[in-house]
Amino acid sequence: MPLPDHDRESAGRDDEAITKLNDVVTKLSTCSDCYYNLGIAYTHKQQWAEAEGALKKSIELKPTNPDPY
């Protein structure tokens, strides 16, 4: 069953965000917010293992930020 238009658009934006954020964290590996946003984008795609890894990295870099928990 095909996705509705708005779901396809969201999926495309998540794919774009994942690509761009992976580029950013490669160059700026200490960006906690980048890893957090990457984790959120992965959750939208239901890529749970990738989301968990990114969120754990965000926590590692900035344990006082409550958002990734």
Secondary structure, DSSP 8 states (H G I E B T S, - for coil): ----HHHHHHHHHHHHHHHHHHHHHHH-TT-HHHHHHHHHHHHHTT-HHHHHHHHHHHHHH-TT--TT-
